[in-house]
Amino acid sequence: MKTLPFYRMLFLITGALYVIAFLSGFGRSLLVDRQLPSIGLKHQGQIYDLLNSGDKDAALAHVETLALLSPDDTDLLLLQAKLYYERKHFDAFQATLDQIVLMDPRNVEAGKLYANYLKEKGEEVKAFNIYRNVLMLNPNDVEALRASGSILMKQNKMNEATTYFQRATEIEQSLEFQRAISQP
């Protein structure tokens, strides 16, 4: 079995694999935009009802129980990691992310979440490297493009930052156009 500290270092160095993520979604409500099909609609509804009511401790307890029953459900574990982060349980947050990455080293959402965490801690170089790795897996990830551009701006690398921001804007415009033409 791999040791987690080595794996984290390997993760950062080799790119086995979320300022903008917190502003654009993660920090505003913690509601996951996609469904968690593996846990069933009943449990999913209960979790979202608890989150919407503001009872995040109860939501976390429910998610923890479900995670014990479904330890291989990376979507559920990702929600658990987000809840740990919001509750400032950073050791549990890190352990849950490690668990996700061990199961799925190419999990883009886990990579962005970890990069967001590092960026907030001020470890922007490490965060940038992870965002870059996320972009290798998904070159059209607007969140990673904007976060990378933000880090480069702070480093006064304006030309590079502009490239990232322009790419993100192009992708957003393309998605908006696709949605507009697909609606009846």
N, C-alpha and C positions, 0 to 999 in steps of 0.2 A: 504494500500500500504506500502511496506517495505521501510524503510529509507536506503539510499545508504551507509552512513558510517557504520551502523550496518551490512548491507549485506556484505560490504567489509570485515569487521572483521569476520563475520561468514564464508565467503568464505575462508579466510586465516586459520581460526582455524579448521573448520570441513573438509575442503578439497572438497568443492562442485566443486570445481574443484579439455618468449621465450629467457654469452660471446659468445656461439657457434652460436646461432640463427642469431645474427647480422653478424657474420663472414661467415656464410654459406648460407645466402639467404635474410633475411629481410633487411639488410643494403645495399646490393649491388645494387638493382634496384627497389625494391618495387613492382615488377610485381608479381601478384599472379599466382601460378603455375596451379591453376585449373580455370575452367570457372565459370562465374557467370550466370547460366542459367536463373534465374528469371528476369534479366533485359533485356534480349534479346541481340542478337548478334550485332545489330546496335549500341546500347549504349555501349556495352562491347568493340567493336572495336574503338569507339570514345575515350573511357577512355584510352585504351592501346596506341592508336596513340598519345594522349596528353602526356602520361607518357614516351613513347619512344622518343618524340620530346624534352623532358626535361621541358615541361610546366606543372609542378606539381600543380601550383596554379589553372590553368584552369581545370586540371583533378579533383582537389579537389572540385572546384565549381560545376562541372558536377556531381560528386558523391554526393555532398550535396543535389543537386536538386533531383536526383533520390532517395535518402534516404528519402526525404520528401514524395515522391510518394509511396515508398515501405518501410514504417517504420519497418516492421517485417522481412525484408530480412537480416538475420544475416551475410551472405557472403558479401553483399554490405556494411553493417555496419562495418565489419572487415576491409575491404579495406579502408573505411573512417577513421577508427581509425589509421591504418598504415600511411595514408597520414597526418593526424593530428600530429602524432608523428614525422614524418620526417620534418614537417613544424614547429615543436616545439610549437604547440598549445596544451600544456599539459592538460589544463582544459577540452578542448573539447575532447581530447584523452580519458581522464579518464571518462567523461560523456558518451561517446560512448561505451566504454568497459562495463561500468555499465549497459547500456541499453542492450547490448548483453547478459551479464550474467544474467540479470533479465529474459530475454526471454528464455535463454538456459544455465542453470547453469553448464551443462556438456560439454560446448563448449571448446574443447581442444585447438583450435587455439587461442581463446581469453585468455585462461589461460596462454599459452606460451608467448603471446604478453605482458601480464601484468607482468609475471615473468621476461621477458627480460628487461622491463622498470624498475622494482624494482632492478634488478641486476646492471643495468647501474647506477642507483642512489646510489648504494652502500648498499642497503638493501638486502644483500645476504641471510640472514636467512629466511626472508619472501619469497624471490624468490625461495630458495630451497624447502620450504614447498609447494609452488604452483607447482613446477616441480614434486615433489613427488606425488601430487594429480593428476597431468596430467598423470603420469605413472600408477596410480591406474586405470585410465580410459582407457589408452592405453599403456600397458607395453612394446610395441615395438616401442615407439616413440624415434627415434634416437636423434633428437634435444634435447629433454628433458633429455635423458640419458647423452649426452655429456655436456650439461650445468650443470647438477647436479654434474657430475664428476669434472668439472672445479671449481665449488664452493668448493667442498670437498678438492681439491688440495690446494686451497688458505688457507684452514683451517688446512693444514698439515695432513689431514686424507687420507694418500696415499693408504692404503689397500682398503678402501671403494671407493675412487675415481677410483682405478684400476678396481674394479668390475663393475662400471658404464661404463667405457670406453671399457672394454672387451665385455660387453653385447652389446653396440652400434656397435662395430666392427663385432661381430657375426651376428647381424641382417643385417648390410650392406652387408656382404659377402653372406649371405643367399639370400638377394634380388638380388644381382648381379648374383648369380648362377641361380636363378629362371628366371631372364630376359634372361640369356644366353641360357638356355635350351628351352625357349618358342619362341625364334626367329628361323625362318626357315633357 
